[in-house]
Amino acid sequence: MSVYSRITMGVLFLSLASAYSFAGQLSTDQVSLELNVLKRDSDSNTIYLYNNNGTVNNSVDDIPLAGTGSFDANADTGYRLSGSKSINTHWSVNAGVLTSDLSKTDSFNDPSSQLEIFRLPITANFDAANSVSAAYSSKLQNIEVNAVYRYSDNLDLFAGVTQLKLDEQFRITSDDSLAAGIGVYTINTNNKLLGPQLGLSYSYKPNPKYSLYFTGKLAWLNNDARQDQVVNDSPTFTRNNSASGSHASTMYDARVGVNYYFVQNATLGLGYQYIKVTDVALAESQFNTTSAGSNTLAVNDSISWSGFSLTLGYYF
């Protein structure tokens, strides 16, 4: 986690994937606790900070400070708890819950040439800042319930419902020490996704001590999204904008791994997973430097997580 900071403490996805990852077959009675380290990526790379070369409100010679607006490629640990209960020979129920919480803060100082965010005379503290700090947080929660059908000794098919919440905040604090002023720009986004999903799990046991597995699922979700943002460059300038809307999103989830049966009825698993959600509202994508701002909602971003997981499971 060197170049990465903190993102996702998990991904609250219960899914069959987590229950399957330790006992081999989702259709067995089992519980599992998973620790994962997930790297978070999105297609949003806003550059919000410029070196103004000492010329305030003149964008001709501004130099963008590349990368300062991107909070992608961050990683952190997460946790997932899941379980499965057999109903009869072919049918079982699988459920799980996971939570994730990422935060990152960057500070930039350049008192000689000054830093610029807004190029407007009315936003003095943002136009000639001696220091700027940017704070980003992303919280993910997911609850999932599936009906699982054992098609064969190696293959489980499942269908269910998944609920996903993704809340983000992006805050920029700009300090102009010469004017003794501070400007604060805060953006909040909320995504509430709900819908059906389908998937399968396949396992292969080359010997009594080890098993290999693959799990994949696809979900069709309705996303009720919202963005709220406030700019406060007191006493010269304030701005308040918000927007909301409902639209369709898609979630993909795939994982592979190996389980080791170290004692009777217990396994230790090592896996790799990839999760992607399309058409979500990310906080940094709502950034707007015009004086009036925007009452529109940007929802065309995709966000994904990938990384390794360590799972301890017990089956009955």
Buried (B, 14 or more C-beta within 10 A) or exposed (E): EEEBBBBBBBBBBBBBBBBBBBBBBBBBBBBBBBBBBBBBBBEBEBEBBBBBBEBBBEEEEBEEBEEBBBBBEBBBBBBBBBBBBBEEEEEBBBBBBBBBBBBBEBEBEBEEEBBBBBBBEEBBBBBBBBBBBBBBBBBBBBBBBBBBBBBEEBEBBBEBBBBBBBBBBBBBBBBBEEBEBBBBBBBBBBBBBBBEBBBBBBBEBEEEEBBBBBBBBEBBBEBEBBBBBBBBBEEBBEBEBBBEEEBEBBBBBBBBBBBEBEEEEBBBBEBEBBBBBBBBBBBBBBBBBEEEBBEEBBBBBBBBBBBBBBBBBBBE
